[in-house]
Amino acid sequence: MLAAVRIQAEDFSQNEEVDALKAGSKCMGGIATFIGCARDFSEGREVSQIGFEAYGSMALAEMKKLRSEAIERFGLLDARIVHRVTTVQAGDNIVFIAAGAEHRAAAFDACRWMIDELKQRVPIWKKEITPQGEAWVTPHP
């Protein structure tokens, strides 16, 4: 079985991630998910590719901490976080977040909190590749 928190180059399967989450508890009444995808347009520019780099060990440790905090803070039964570190094309998956709880409200709240915190805390950087050149993107919500 795949680890609940991962950094990987290859794409992920939303169905496999949700199945793994559900396998952890029959008490799970609500699962909220977020998938971040690559856009072909950003801040008025066409984007052909997006490259992601991470401070690997630090990023993974912070993602694990984030998952533990979400489970405790929102009373989750389980949570999963997967982030790709590679170069992606428009439409490709980048990040997967899932929160499983007894009730939907906790799952929704935790899912949003995790992606917002991930973007603020985890050392993963994004470089947009455009016809005009490449540019590192400063963090934004």
WOSUL-V934608 format. One record per residue. N is the residue number from 1. RES is the residue in three letters. SS is DSSP state (H for helix, E for strand, L for the rest). Layout:
N,RES,SS  N,RES,SS
//
This chain:
1,MET,L  2,LEU,L  3,ALA,L  4,ALA,L  5,VAL,E  6,ARG,E  7,ILE,E  8,GLN,E  9,ALA,L  10,GLU,L  11,ASP,L  12,PHE,L  13,SER,L  14,GLN,H  15,ASN,H  16,GLU,H  17,GLU,H  18,VAL,H  19,ASP,H  20,ALA,H  21,LEU,H  22,LYS,H  23,ALA,H  24,GLY,L  25,SER,L  26,LYS,L  27,CYS,L  28,MET,L  29,GLY,L  30,GLY,E  31,ILE,E  32,ALA,E  33,THR,E  34,PHE,E  35,ILE,E  36,GLY,E  37,CYS,E  38,ALA,L  39,ARG,L  40,ASP,L  41,PHE,E  42,SER,E  43,GLU,L  44,GLY,L  45,ARG,E  46,GLU,E  47,VAL,L  48,SER,L  49,GLN,E  50,ILE,E  51,GLY,E  52,PHE,E  53,GLU,E  54,ALA,E  55,TYR,L  56,GLY,H  57,SER,H  58,MET,H  59,ALA,H  60,LEU,H  61,ALA,H  62,GLU,H  63,MET,H  64,LYS,H  65,LYS,H  66,LEU,H  67,ARG,H  68,SER,H  69,GLU,H  70,ALA,H  71,ILE,H  72,GLU,H  73,ARG,H  74,PHE,H  75,GLY,L  76,LEU,L  77,LEU,L  78,ASP,E  79,ALA,E  80,ARG,E  81,ILE,E  82,VAL,E  83,HIS,E  84,ARG,E  85,VAL,L  86,THR,L  87,THR,E  88,VAL,E  89,GLN,E  90,ALA,L  91,GLY,L  92,ASP,L  93,ASN,E  94,ILE,E  95,VAL,E  96,PHE,E  97,ILE,E  98,ALA,E  99,ALA,E  100,GLY,E  101,ALA,E  102,GLU,L  103,HIS,L  104,ARG,H  105,ALA,H  106,ALA,H  107,ALA,H  108,PHE,H  109,ASP,H  110,ALA,H  111,CYS,H  112,ARG,H  113,TRP,H  114,MET,H  115,ILE,H  116,ASP,H  117,GLU,H  118,LEU,H  119,LYS,H  120,GLN,H  121,ARG,H  122,VAL,L  123,PRO,L  124,ILE,E  125,TRP,E  126,LYS,E  127,LYS,E  128,GLU,E  129,ILE,E  130,THR,E  131,PRO,L  132,GLN,L  133,GLY,E  134,GLU,E  135,ALA,E  136,TRP,E  137,VAL,E  138,THR,L  139,PRO,L  140,HIS,L  141,PRO,L
//
